[in-house]
């Protein structure tokens, strides 16, 4: 059946470069956007998981200064050291690190800028508390133990930040899902319009196939296969371009001095390669199905009684 009246039917399908080139570009752009959306979603999910894992296993304690400080043997305030020993006695605590005063000053820079602070300005001392995996610190118990030692401290268990990150992640996932739905819709629409244009341009071929007794499924398979191959090639180009752009962005962030806290989630993962491969394949399947249904509907309505 591939030979119709001595002519290869597959060779008669629309392969005009002037027609295929815009269609190729449309599918390549859609694949580029879909791949970029998936890679960004995957990176955001990894970053969220890393941040939430880090927050779940850490707590920040601010030891407030007192008017009359208790000094240690070297003249340093003894309250942070006492607070550290108290927290280490709790079963959920794995380690406690007393951060240098410079860390407290860094937290004030967004509000005060680079203005130097007086040396005698009392600033709270930060304690970085690390918990055992799967353990939750009883904030009330820790606060009561510190108050019993006459230590004024604020305990931040990061639950508020965890909720904010979870809410932000869900919002980003919703936006990504919406973008993917729009891209899929655009792909289906482009395939339908391209198929209808091909039917109009190849009406003589379709009539010949009908006259020699070719079933509608055969004609639909010819057109859908042709468009699927265009979608597969264009999808491959768009997906690779998106992968290169994502890799470049990741390298730029890795080489920059700032935003180091965000770097873990921006690195490419091996799983991203599966996403890159899946996009052109799925795009070709979507285009094939849309073309198949469109040409069958048109054939049964206009040509086959």
C-alpha positions in Angstrom: 0.0 0.0 0.0 3.0 2.3 0.4 3.2 2.4 -3.4 0.2 4.2 -4.9 0.0 4.1 -8.7 3.8 3.5 -8.9 4.5 6.5 -6.6 5.7 6.3 -3.0 2.8 7.8 -0.9 5.2 8.7 1.9 7.2 10.9 -0.4 4.1 12.8 -1.4 3.4 13.9 2.1 4.0 17.6 2.9 7.7 18.2 3.2 7.9 21.7 1.8 10.6 23.5 3.7 8.7 26.7 3.6 5.9 25.0 5.5 7.9 22.7 7.7 10.4 25.3 8.9 7.8 27.5 10.8 6.2 24.3 12.2 9.6 23.0 13.2 10.4 26.3 15.0 7.0 26.3 16.8 7.5 22.7 18.1 11.2 23.5 19.0 10.1 26.6 21.0 7.4 24.6 22.8 9.8 21.8 23.7 12.3 24.4 24.9 9.8 26.0 27.2 8.5 22.6 28.4 12.0 21.4 29.2 13.0 24.6 30.9 9.9 24.5 33.0 10.6 20.9 34.0 14.2 21.5 34.8 13.4 24.6 36.9 10.7 22.7 38.7 13.1 19.8 39.5 15.8 22.3 40.7 13.3 24.1 42.8 12.0 20.9 44.3 15.6 19.8 45.2 16.4 23.2 46.7 13.2 23.0 48.8 14.0 19.5 50.0 17.6 20.6 50.9 16.4 23.7 52.7 13.6 21.9 54.6 16.0 19.1 55.6 18.5 21.6 56.9 15.9 23.6 58.8 14.4 20.4 60.3 17.7 19.4 61.8 18.8 22.8 63.1 17.7 25.4 65.6 18.9 28.9 66.2 19.2 30.2 69.8 19.8 33.9 70.6 21.4 34.4 74.0 20.5 38.0 75.0 23.1 40.1 76.7 22.5 41.3 80.3 23.3 44.6 81.9 25.9 42.8 84.1 27.6 40.1 82.1 29.1 37.1 83.7 32.6 36.8 82.4 34.6 33.6 81.7 38.3 33.2 82.5 39.3 34.9 79.3 36.9 37.8 79.7 34.3 36.4 77.3 30.6 36.3 78.3 29.9 33.0 80.0 26.1 32.9 79.3 26.5 31.4 75.8 28.8 28.7 77.2 26.4 27.9 80.0 23.5 27.8 77.5 25.6 25.5 75.2 26.2 23.0 78.1 22.5 23.1 79.0 21.3 22.4 75.5 23.8 19.6 75.0 22.1 17.8 77.9 18.9 17.5 76.0 18.5 14.1 74.2 17.4 15.6 70.9 20.5 17.9 70.6 23.5 16.6 68.6 25.8 19.5 68.7 25.9 23.2 69.6 28.2 25.8 68.1 28.7 29.3 69.5 28.9 31.6 66.5 31.3 34.5 66.5 30.0 38.1 67.1 30.5 38.9 63.5 27.6 36.7 62.5 25.3 38.8 64.7 26.6 42.0 63.0 26.0 40.4 59.5 22.4 40.0 60.3 22.1 43.7 61.0 23.7 44.8 57.7 20.4 44.6 55.6 19.0 47.3 57.9 22.2 49.3 58.9 24.3 48.8 55.8 28.1 48.9 56.2 27.9 51.4 59.1 30.4 50.3 61.7 28.8 49.4 65.1 30.2 50.6 68.4 32.3 48.1 70.1 30.4 48.3 73.4 27.0 47.7 71.6 25.4 44.7 73.2 24.4 42.1 70.6 22.9 38.7 71.2 25.1 35.7 70.8 23.9 33.1 68.2 24.0 29.4 68.9 23.7 27.0 66.0 22.0 23.9 67.4 22.0 20.7 65.4 19.6 17.9 66.2 19.7 14.2 65.7 18.0 12.9 62.6 14.3 12.6 63.1 14.4 14.3 66.5 12.3 17.3 67.5 13.5 19.7 70.2 11.0 20.5 73.0 11.2 24.3 72.9 9.4 24.7 76.1 11.7 22.3 77.9 14.8 24.0 76.5 13.4 27.5 77.4 12.6 26.4 80.9 16.1 25.0 81.4 17.7 28.2 80.2 15.4 30.3 82.4 16.4 28.2 85.4 20.0 29.2 84.8 18.9 32.9 84.6 19.7 33.0 80.9 17.5 35.1 78.6 17.3 33.5 75.2 15.0 33.2 72.2 14.6 29.8 70.5 13.8 29.7 66.8 12.8 26.2 65.7 12.4 27.3 62.1 8.9 25.9 61.8 7.7 29.2 60.4 10.3 29.1 57.7 9.5 25.5 56.9 5.8 26.4 56.4 6.8 29.4 54.2 9.1 27.2 52.1 6.4 24.6 51.8 3.8 27.2 50.7 6.3 28.7 48.2 7.1 25.3 46.8 3.4 24.5 46.3 2.9 27.9 44.6 5.8 27.2 42.3 4.6 23.7 41.5 1.1 25.1 40.6 2.7 27.7 38.3 4.9 25.1 36.6 1.9 22.7 36.2 -0.2 25.5 34.7 2.7 26.4 32.3 3.0 22.7 31.2 -0.8 22.5 30.6 -0.6 25.6 28.4 2.4 24.2 26.5 0.6 20.9 25.9 -2.5 22.8 24.8 -0.4 24.9 22.4 1.2 21.8 21.0 -2.1 20.1 20.4 -3.5 23.3 18.7 -0.4 23.6 16.5 -0.7 20.0 15.5 -4.4 20.4 14.6 -3.8 23.5 12.5 -0.8 21.9 10.8 -2.8 18.8 10.0 -5.7 20.7 8.6 -3.3 22.7 6.4 -1.6 19.5 5.2 -5.0 18.0 4.3 -5.9 21.1 2.3 -2.5 21.0 0.5 -2.5 17.3 -0.1 -6.1 16.9 -1.1 -5.2 15.2 -4.4 -3.1 12.6 -2.6 -5.9 11.9 -0.2 -8.4 11.5 -3.1 -6.0 9.1 -4.8 -5.6 7.0 -1.7 -9.4 7.0 -1.3 -9.9 5.9 -5.0 -7.5 3.0 -4.7 -9.2 1.8 -1.6 -6.8 2.9 1.1 -8.6 2.8 4.5 -8.8 6.0 6.6 -6.5 4.5 9.2 -3.7 4.2 6.6 -4.0 7.8 5.5 -4.2 9.0 9.1 -1.0 7.0 9.9 0.9 8.6 7.0 0.2 12.1 8.2 0.5 11.5 11.9 3.8 9.7 11.5 5.1 12.6 9.4 4.1 15.2 11.9 5.4 13.0 14.8 8.8 12.9 13.2 8.9 16.7 12.8 7.8 17.0 16.5 10.5 14.5 17.6 13.3 16.3 15.8 12.1 19.8 16.9 11.6 18.6 20.4 15.1 17.2 20.6 16.6 20.6 19.4 14.4 22.5 21.9 15.2 20.1 24.8 18.9 20.2 24.2 18.9 24.0 24.0 17.0 24.2 27.3 19.5 21.8 28.9 22.5 23.9 27.7 20.8 27.1 29.1 20.1 25.5 32.4 23.6 24.2 32.7 25.0 27.7 31.9 22.8 29.3 34.6 23.9 26.7 37.1 27.6 27.4 36.3 27.0 31.1 36.6 25.5 30.7 40.1 28.2 28.3 41.1 31.0 30.7 40.1 29.4 33.7 41.8 30.5 34.7 45.2 27.0 35.4 46.5 23.9 33.3 46.9 25.9 30.3 48.1 22.9 29.2 50.2 20.9 28.6 47.0 23.6 26.7 45.1 22.7 23.1 46.1 19.3 23.3 44.4 20.7 24.8 41.2 23.1 22.1 40.3 22.1 19.7 37.5 21.1 16.2 38.6 21.3 12.9 36.6 17.5 12.7 36.7 17.3 15.9 34.6 18.6 13.9 31.6 15.5 11.7 31.8 13.4 14.9 31.6 15.3 16.1 28.6 14.9 12.8 26.8 11.2 12.5 27.8 10.1 15.9 26.4 10.7 15.3 22.6 9.2 11.8 23.0 6.1 13.0 24.7 5.8 15.9 22.3 5.9 13.5 19.3 3.3 11.3 20.9 1.0 14.3 21.6 1.4 15.5 18.0 0.8 12.1 16.6 -2.4 11.6 18.5 -3.7 15.1 17.7 -2.9 14.6 14.0 -4.4 11.1 13.9 -7.7 12.2 15.5 -7.9 15.4 13.3 -7.3 13.7 10.0 -9.7 10.8 10.8 -12.4 13.2 11.7 -11.8 15.2 8.5 -11.8 12.1 6.3 -15.0 10.7 7.7 -16.7 14.1 7.4 -15.5 15.2 4.0 -14.3 12.3 2.0 -15.4 8.9 3.3 -19.2 8.8 3.3 
